């Protein structure tokens, strides 16, 4: 096997496992321990992985916000299942804040039969829900972030700080128990912070592939949430830790 193809296989294996050992890579890729160790040294020098006594993980720092198009192509089935379950939290008459993102758009599609007041930063969600007469839709306004097609800035943050919604649904590209919900930009972090601040119920919607990643700015600590909805591939130890913190955890198939 050529060296680059083997490196690609190592990366693919790491993407589907939180922490792996040299022995696991040897078995999965059918290469010698010495060869695997040389490959890992190369990836470590490139900053792609992190090595520890327990094994190897991807260096999962996210420096920039993915575009909406990029996010639409990732884990669609998981997002739809998460959104379908999240809709069960919402009752007719509720006031609901929807963060920006593709999972939130899937959730919006599940709510069109209800009479609601919806506040959102997301242009796609606002346009979609504006066609349903029984849903009063408010967009928070402000400058448009071109990567996510959503509003950012102080104008929208002032509106979010002035409301007391029944439920706030927040999304993210990275989250963990240790670092909380993180985001690559200060604008996004501040907006998510205010989005959650006054809500009676504060719910994170994020598939398990985002767990363990992090970005520069913390938007909210995990303990500030009342609930997390994710998929069943989240590590058992993480599930236990969330429940021990009193956070309502729901795992979709």
N, C-alpha and C positions, 0 to 999 in steps of 0.2 A: 504493500500500500504506500502511495506517495505521502510525503510528510504533510503537505497542506491538507490532503483529504483526511488524514488521521486527526489533525488539529480541528478540522470542521466537525468530525465525529465527537471529539472530546467536548467541544462547545455545545453541540446538540444534546449530549448526555447531561452536561451541567445545567442546561436550561430547564430540564425536566426533573432535576433533583436538587434539593436545597444544599446538601452537603454530601460529598462523595470521597471515598478513599482511593488510594492508588490501586488497591486490590480490586475494587469494583470496576475501575476503568480498564484494568488489564482484562478482566473477564468480559466486559461489554464490548471492547474494541479489538480483542485478540492480538494484543501487542505485549512485548515483554515489559516487566517492571522498569528496567533501565530505560527503555524507549519512552515509556509514559512519563517517567521522572524528567527526562530531558525536555519533553514537550511542555510539561508543567513549568519548568524553569523558564522556558521561552515565553510562555503566556504570562507568567508572573512579571517578567521584565517589561513586557508590553503594557502592564497595568490592567490586563483583562480579567485576571483572577486574583483571589486572596487565598493564601495558604496558611494553615494553622496546624496545631498538633492533632486536631480532630479530623482533618481532611482538607478538601478544596471546595471553594464556592466561587461563583461568579462575582466579580466586583460590580455590584449592582447600583452604582451611583448613576443617577439620571440627571445630566447637566442641562437639558433643554426640554421644553414642552413638545410632545409629539403633536402632529397636525391631526385634525379631525379625520381626514382621509386615512391616515396611518392607523388611527384607533379603530375605525370602522372595520378594518380587515383583521382585527385581532380578537380571538376568543368570543365570536358572536354568539354561539350557542350558550355559553356560560352567562354572558350578559343578558340574554333573553330570559333565561331561567331565573336569574337574580331579580330582574325587573318584574317578572310575573309574581314572584313571591312578595317582593316589596310592596306591590299594589295592595296586598291584603291588609297592610297597616292603615290604609286610607279609607275614610268613610265620607259619605256625602255630607256636605256642609263644612268640611275641613278647610283650613287655610294651610297651604303647602308651599314650601320653598324647594325648588329644584335647582341644584347646581348644574353647571355646564358639563357636557360630555355625551358620549354615545350610549352609555348605560342609562343615563337620565332620559335620553330621547326614547329609548325602549320602554322605560317606565311611563313616560307621558302617553305613549300609545295604549297603555293598559288602563288609563284613567278616564277615557273619554266618555264613559257612560255615567260618570258621577257629576253632581253639582258641586263645584269647587271654586276657591279663590287660589290661583297659582301665581307665585312670584318667581321669576327666573332671570338668570344672567345670560341664558343661551338663546341666540337669535333663531336657531332652527326649532327649538321647543316653542318659543313664543309664536312664531308663524304657524306652526302646526296646530297648537291649541286655540289660536284665535278663530279658527273655523267652527268651533263648538260653542253654541250660544249659551249653554248652561255653565260654561267655565269662564270666570272672570280672570283674564290673563294680564299680568303686569310685568313689563320688562324693566330691570332696574336702571338701565341707561348708563351713559358714560362712554369712555373711549372703547373702541372695539379691538380686541386682541385678534390679530389676523391668523394665528395658528389654530385657535379654537372657535373662532367666530362667536365670541361671547364678550360681555361687557366687563370692563375692569376700571378701577380708579375710585376716587373719593366720592364722586356723585352717587354711584351705586352703593357704596359702603354706608353712606349716610342713610339711605332708604332702608337697608337691611338692619341697621341699628335701631331704627324707629318702629319696627314691627315686632309682633309677638305671635308667631305662627304656631299652629298645632304640631306640625312636623317639618323638619328640615332634612332633606336627603342630600348628602354630600358624596362626591366622587373623588377619585384621586388616581395618580399614576404610580404612587409608591406609598406603602404603609408598613408599619411594624409596631410591635408592642413597645420596643425601646425608644424609637424615634417618633412615633405617632404618625399622623398624616403629614406628608411633606410634599413640597412643590418647588419647581426650579426658579420661580420668580417671587419677589416680595409682593407684587401686586396680587397675584393669585393667592398667596398665603393669607394676606389681610382680608381678602374677599371671603374666603372660606371661613375664616375665624368669625367674621361678622355674620355670615350666613347661619352659623350654628348658635350664635351667642344667646338668643332669646327664645329659642324654640322649646316647646314642652318635651318633644321627643326628637332625638338627634341620631340619625341613622346613616352609617357608612355603607355604601354599595361598592364593592370592589372584588373582582375575581382573585383567586389565590395566586395567580402568576405575578401579581403586583406586590405580594407580601415579601418582605425582606429587602426590597429596593428602597432607596432614599434619595432625596434631593436636598438642596442647600437650606431651604426655608421650612420651618415647622408651621403648619397651619393650625394644628390642634393635637393635643395629647390624646392617646387612646382612651384614657379614663374620662374624658369629657363627653364621650359617646354614651348613649343609652342602648344602642343596638348595632350589630354588624350583620350584614347579609353577604355571604360569599359562597363559593362552591365547595363541594365535599373533598377536594384535594388539599385543602389546608391541613398542615401538619397537626397531628393529634396533640402534641405538647402545646402548640399555640392555642388550639381550641380550649384546652383545659385552663390555660392562663387567662384567656378572655373571660371564661365563665367564672373563674375564681374572683375576678375583679367586679363581678355583678353585671357584666355586659350581656345583654340578650344576644345570643349567637344563633343564627339560622344558616344551615348548610343546604344548598340546593344540589340536586343530582348532577 
